[in-house]
Amino acid sequence: MAQQTKYLLDESQMPTHWYNLVPDLPEPPPPPLHPGTGQPVGPDDLAPLFPMGLILQEVSTEQYIEIPEAVREIYALWRPSPLYRARRLEKALDTPAHIYYKYEGVSPAGSHKPNTAVPQAYYNAVEGIRRLTTETGAGQWGTALAFACSLFDMTCEIWQVRASYDQKPYRRSMMEVFGGVVHPSPSELTEAGRKILADDPDSPGSLGIAISEAVEVAASSDDVRYALGSVLNHVLLHQTVIGEEAIRQLEMAGEMPDVVVGCVGGGSNFGGLAFPFIRENLAGNLNCEIRAVEPDACPTLTRGRYTYDFGDTAGMTPLLKMHTLGHDFVPDPIHSGGLRYHGMSPLISHVYELGLMTAEARPQTECFDAGVRFARTEGIVPAPEPTHALASAIAEAERCRETGEEKVILTALCGHGHLDLAAYDKYLAGEVVDFEYPQERIDDALTRLPDPQV
Ligand SMILES: *Cc1c(COP(=O)(O)O)cnc(C)c1O
């Protein structure tokens, strides 16, 4: 065969270290603040929620952190993940551009989430924790953490946003198959949940509310910790195996990207793909555009304010300096459940402010259209979230058709959509509509930001 489409590494070529972007940045990111004192939080403040192994990674300024042997052995169940060149999509678009995608749908949960679920369960297990709480939106994170906990004989308790609990019953089944215990959020089990239900018994929930519930339960017992599937530095750190592998695979193809494009919810699959390429940009080895794509209906980076806000709705987390739509944001019911968070990873927000990346927002109908085109040429039904990056990659390839540029485009296909077929059904029936988020609602939510000086 003359044309190669698949670039595979063998197990011995799996990265041995995660990459930490922080020490390579021209300025360090602003620290999280304690909401009571307005002072930077220290490791001890985080200890009720996270094991020390992860807290040290959260604040680390070391460039490389070794991946424990036990984690690498589990990663080997699905890693290294394949890199493909989308030759049939290129042909259908009649573009001179080269489109590559790094496929994370091969993992046990069908997304990139197990890359961090496994080390998070591991560091809790080595510190003797037997039970983890968490939230989940689309159900991807809950599935990944339930899987990881099952490997370390831990219990996993998951608050799933009510809207997706009702819309995606098979995600709950999958969490339960892995041994997870799932509650719809808001629930009557926590003070945060009861408060929301008292105001609105039909609340569809939000990631911010579900985080409040999971944090409340973890903070009130000594032997329970909390796990977050995105946003925090240690989560993005674990995901850098994606970008590190992609660099090696593109070297096999004899190419380097002009554009690296990913979808952003909290920023973890995007950071995981992009940070090693930002390292190469900063070192002067590459000069590629790093582009984040978010939904029009949840335009955190493109229209949110860069300021200190809570990570959850009830205001129990430290204050994070990030792009935010306000912590009481309740999203419109778009189908990309994983992209409906009110905030953004503080590290990505900082990188964006430094001008090291770009961002754009796209409407969901265009994204579904890209997802269907991709499925019909490449044979993989993408999760609704990465169709945002695909829509952007396709638009770039179409520009190349006009200009004749042979750009190399790399994207993260961070999950498959086998449990999102109800959303595709709606799209094919012409029932998916676009929601542009109204400016008045953003302005209104931003009037309730916390005051970091208090
Ligand atoms: C969770 C999820 C996302 C959004 O989270 P990030 O932290 O921004 O990556 C995107 N795509 C898929 C498939 C997910 O499961």
The ligand as a Gaussian input file, in Angstrom:
#p B3LYP/6-31G(d) Opt

LIG

0 1
 C      -15.562000      15.325000      29.041000
 C      -15.449000      15.397000      27.607000
 C      -15.136000      16.606000      26.960000
 C      -14.977000      17.913000      27.686000
 O      -13.995000      17.956000      28.649000
 P      -12.557000      18.573000      28.416000
 O      -11.973000      18.583000      29.774000
 O      -12.725000      19.946000      27.856000
 O      -11.843000      17.670000      27.495000
 C      -14.991000      16.597000      25.599000
 N      -15.159000      15.474000      24.883000
 C      -15.450000      14.300000      25.447000
 C      -15.602000      13.103000      24.578000
 C      -15.603000      14.215000      26.828000
 O      -15.876000      13.049000      27.395000

